[in-house]
Amino acid sequence: MHTSIRILATLVAPCGILLAGCGTANEPAGEAVLRVLHATPALGPVDVEVGGVTVVHGVAYGTASTLVRVPGGQQHLVFSSGGQVLGALDPMLSLQHVNGVVVANGAPQFLSQVTPDTGQAISNRANVRMVNVIGSNTQPPTLLDVLVHAPNANPDSVVKLGIETTIARYGTLMYFDPGHFTFTYMPAGGSTVLAQVAFDVAAGEKKAVVLQRAADGTYSVQVVVEQ
């Protein structure tokens, strides 16, 4: 039997709850938490400086850094690989949730919309989150359906998620049975496959499925292991 669950993931939330980019210069000083996800194939390990101090060392492709504590508020971040600068960002680092940056298509991008969660993996579950990295091309299709085939007693079951790809988004952890997954991205209401990825998640493991869009409008997807 085929089942379908529709969840609209285009969240529009009040500034103080989800949007890290909505902070102001008056945000109180304190420690923020930063995570960097490396999702660029054929790019060497990535280092990150915050305010001239290297805080993230050697993040390899397909992995994420550990959570690092850095000064909150407006900060200058410099990303490099093999001594070559990939780019710099000046985001407002929130004190309220994990601040995520993805190195996608060889350049860093701050994830301005974050759905807060505990970040804690459940030891007997597959822990999966969706990450969306926007590109310079905003032509349709930008409203997508994501079909998630996950381990289940019913092999025909599918979870259908709706996403808006013009928003850089770091989603909450979702919990499934451990095993084999397939994520398929299609235009909303359509059947053309724009990108697809298959991967395994063991019990207690955390993985992020990172959707990227190139300048020519094509989509690709990478899987990043979180610590």
Stockholm file with secondary structure:
# STOCKHOLM 1.0

chainA/1-227         MHTSIRILATLVAPCGILLAGCGTANEPAGEAVLRVLHATPALGPVDVEVGGVTVVHGVAYGTASTLVRVPGGQQHLVFSSGGQVLGALDPMLSLQHVNGVVVANGAPQFLSQVTPDTGQAISNRANVRMVNVIGSNTQPPTLLDVLVHAPNANPDSVVKLGIETTIARYGTLMYFDPGHFTFTYMPAGGSTVLAQVAFDVAAGEKKAVVLQRAADGTYSVQVVVEQ
#=GR chainA/1-227 SS CCCEEEEECCCCCCHHHHBGGGCCTTSCCCEEEEEEEECCTTCCCEEEEETTEEEEEEECTTBBCCCEEEECEECCEEEEETTEEEEEECCEECSSSEEEEEEETTEEEECCEECCCCCCCCTTSEEEEEEEECCSCCCSCCEEEEEEECCCSSTTCEEEEEEETTSCEECCCEEECSEEEEEEEEETTCCCCCEEEEEEECTTCEEEEEEEECTTSCEEEEEEEEC
#=GC SS_cons         CCCEEEEECCCCCCHHHHBGGGCCTTSCCCEEEEEEEECCTTCCCEEEEETTEEEEEEECTTBBCCCEEEECEECCEEEEETTEEEEEECCEECSSSEEEEEEETTEEEECCEECCCCCCCCTTSEEEEEEEECCSCCCSCCEEEEEEECCCSSTTCEEEEEEETTSCEECCCEEECSEEEEEEEEETTCCCCCEEEEEEECTTCEEEEEEEECTTSCEEEEEEEEC
//
